């Protein structure tokens, strides 16, 4: 008895052509590099934009605080671009890649939440609705960083078969980046409660988390050949 057309259409498509597999691998590598470079630039770009356009080099209390400066367009645009990249990160079909697809979709949603649900920081007298939106902003930001930590600690460290020496080093970087993100998240909670505003603690902690996230994706994308697996040496008779 033959399967229905709906069941056949719903079945995940697995790539069997080596050329298609190579093209997909290259595309995802470029996507990871784009995500990493965009994230790496974010703290620098918002500070530079505010300094040049607003003629003020005083740091905001957080990266999100630049929403209320002349850097707002870059801040929102960068997060929207990241959201699109995450949404495009629909990794290979199959049960083993299901977590990649779910987490990338969630990362896209939370990145949009961070962009379009602005923080209440910087408002002189935020209204009740602005405070609610501000809470939602922090929830989205926390969820986004937790997802990025999961990529570092769980998904990027997976191996097919035996791990090469380069893969062992890459895994150490991934775990370090994931640990940095989780540690800085915990420090952010303390900073909100105890740190003086003059320290700009949230800005620096968020920047460190963004840079850790960026480094992990650049390494995963083999940017400039960093820690890429070496092809097996060939011997000649």
Steps between C-alpha positions, in 0.01 A plus 500: 500500500652833392544797731283806457641805322476701824719255692758489223511881482538530877792259517835678559715520190849363549778608267677212332685688226854584622501825300174612663635405843817704437303800376276489809800476729665801336176701520460434872865582561453841336179553698679430829776745404243768416329449837832514682627815329171682549493415870867592540435847357190582706652651820760696302251630243241632745763680708665647190167605349389677816835669541513634145133591457405611853841647581503304824736218590338424834408131506139401538407273788458206262521420131121514490517855634632611161144458374444856628801646317591565138628141488147363526473416130819295509398328823157401367631422152777275630257303716256465210784379278601247765138388523491440123830313513376283786178430312707400197700263718258213429763236524494161327184293517488211743443431864862569601472859374156572644647684801704727268185598312287558810765707677581709194129581458472594868814713470338683208183571700685620809736720294195673353361538851820673613483731198133600515432485873731780619648517844354751744854603593564860405141607544471777759160390628392181320128434493349174618481364145861601430609316812315187385665523159834547675449179697412314180817641345715355777320165477564484125865600546550238773335231287714597199825474694393166651431369150839622380664328798318179404643524149851528648471234769277240332465535125841623389685241708338201329723278290443248231741219562837564661596858585802644322758703697350816351153393608623444855636857507182637345292328766708665770430838344127424468475392863699803614273733303189328636632520854583868456145571381343318795739659748436849367124439512529422869712812552239708314240401759737609776589822316134598467470468876832625636728667242515883493371651177835668439663159448293435185516137609216381279659652192833325560345167597269504197793590275703208635207264438453630146872461427504147644202414280674656199826310559321166525317554170813622322688191615207280397503670159875437466561872448836550330560127548511530881536152648354339188547127467800416286454264206670165548854487371546298182795274456668440166656171414 
